[in-house]
């Protein structure tokens, strides 16, 4: 997709399976529609939406994805084959893209099956950006998981994680991956830590929590994420 010609206020990076054409269309028609913001607030690059999409190995589907990318200009396509295990890589890619090409003030990561009340969230972000007590380099907000911090060692589970991938008995605190946001400066801190923290396949929210733990960023729980 095209890069922002000036820093964005918020970039929404949505992990989406290549086959989820209807979900992406629905988001573009509803909460992801940026035209309302441009008409009512008249600030360029206020709200930017991108979808992080992989490949399927199916020529017809992959060609359709390429056509969708040309038509809408909002797909960031990775050559990784779509699978639960590549979610961590897709999440990292979205964070990289948002900071490198849009220098966004706020970064939101979500999934394509989650609904966002965009006006309420926008008001919250504006208020947060004006709050002097907020540390812009330590701001990560979402639904902080307290029940799912024990690694699953059952190999038959979708969420199995080996001791080689993660030898500890408990995960660091993290925001659940269905939707959370952070400041751009916080995203920069986490990106810096990526080369030093072993990736965990499929558990992207857990991995972001490990990056946050290394960089001393504590997730903040907000009941409005559910």
N, C-alpha and C positions, 0 to 999 in steps of 0.2 A: 504493500500500500504506500501511498504518497506520505512523505514525512511532513511534519508540521512546519509551516513557514515561520512560526513563532511559538514560544513555549505554551503548552496546553494547561488549562486549569486541572482537568482530570482526564485520564485515559482509562477506559474500561477494556481490559484484556480478558476475553472469554474463551476458556477452553471448550472446543467444540469438536465432536467426531465428524469426520469428513462426510459421512452419510446423513448428518443431521441438517439437511437443507431446510426443512420446514421450521425447525427451531430457530435457525438464523434469520429466516424470513420474518418470523413472528416478532423477534426482538427488534429488527429494523423498523417494523411497522408500529411498534409500541414504545417501550421505554428507551430503546436505543435510537429512536428518531431524533436527530439533532436539530432539525429545522425549527422546532418550537423555540429552542434556546436562541438560535440566531435571530429569529424574528422578534422575540420579546426582550432579549438582553443586548443583542447586537455586539457581541464580542467574538472575534474570530478564535477558533480553536478552543472554545470554552469546554467543549464536551467531545471527546474522541472515542469512537468505538472500534475495536479490532477483534477479530476471531482468530484463535490459534488452532490451525488445522493440520493434520498429517496426511499421509498417503494410505491407500488401501491395497494397492497392487491390482485393483480392478480398473482396466483402462477406461471403461465408460464412466465410472464414478469419478476417477481422477481427472478426466477431461471435463466433466461437468463442474468439478470444483474449480478448475482453471478458468472456465468460462464465467463462473460466479465471481471469481477474483477480478477478472477484467471488467465485469459489469458494475460491481459495487465498490471495488477498490478498498475493501476493509479486511481482507484475509491475509494473515501471515502464515505462509505454508512451509512446513518442515518436511524434509524427505523421510523422516521416520515413519515406519508403518504403524498405523493406528493400533494401539493396544493399551490396556490398563497400565502396563509397566512404563509407558513413555509419558505419563502425565507429569512427572517431575520435570522432564526435559521441556515439555510444552510450557509449563508454568515459568520456568527460568527464561525461556525464549520471549514470552510476553513481557516480562519485567525488563529484560535487556532492551527490547524494541521500544518500549514506552519511554525509557530514559534516554536512549541514544538518539531517537528520531523525533521526540516530542518534548524532551526536557520537562516532563509533566510535574506540576506542583503536587498533585495527588495521583496515586495509582490504585486502581481497583482490580482485583482478580476474582473472577467468578466462573460459574458453569452455565451451560446453555439451557438448563432446565430450572433456572432460578429467576424469579420475578423481582424487579427493583422498582420501588416508589421513587422515581427520579427527582421529583421536585422536593420531596422531603429530604432525600439524601443530599441534594444540591444545597439546600438551606443549611443542613448540618455541616457540610464541608466549608461553606462560607463562614459560618460562625466559628468553626474550629480554626480556620486560617487567621482569624482576627483575635483569637484568644492568646494573650501574652504568656499564659502559664503552660502552653503546649510546647514541648521540646520537639522541634521539627526533625531532628535526627533520631528520635526515639518514639515514633508514633505509628502504632500498628493496631488496628481496631477491627473487631469482628465478634464471632461467637467463639469464646475461648473454651475449648474442650477440656472437661475435667474427668470424663468417664472413659475416654479412649486413649489412654496414655501408656497402656501396657502392650508391648510388642506381641503379635500373634505368631506363635511358632508352629502352628498346625499347617503342614504343607498342602493340605486340601483347601485351605482358605484362600480367597481372592486377595486377602490382605496379609498373607504370610510374609514374614521377613526373617531372613537367616541371621545367625549369629555373626557371620562374616560381614553382612551388610550393616548390622547394628548389634553390638555385643552387650549393650547396657540393658537393665531390667525395666527402665521407664523412659518414656520420651520427655523431652523438654516441653514446656507449655507451648501451645500453638493455637492459632485461629483456624476453625474448621474451613476446609477448602471450598465450600459451596459459595462463599462470598466474604471478602474482607477488603479493607483498604489500608493504605499507609501513605505517608508523605514521600515525595520523590527523594528527599535526603535519606530517609530510612531505607528506601529501596537501594540507594547507592551503597549504603553500609552492607546490606545483605549481599549485593552483587560482588562487592569486594571480597567477601568471605567464601564465595563459591569454590574457588580452587583449593581451599583448605579443608572443606567438609565433604566427606564421601557421600555421593548421591544415594538415595534410597529409592529404588524402582517402585513406581505406582503410588507412593505415599507422599505426594507433593506438599500437602499441608504440614506433615510431620517434618519434612526436609526444610521447609521455610522456617519452622520452629527451631531447628538445629542451627540454622544460619543466624537467627535472632539471638539464640542463646550465646553463640560465640561472640557476637557483637554487642552483647548486653542490652538488647532491646526486649522489653517485656510486653507481651500482648495484652491489650485492654479489652475486657468483655463489654459488649453492648447488647442489651436485650432486644434491640430492634433488628438484630440479625438472627433470623430463625427460619 
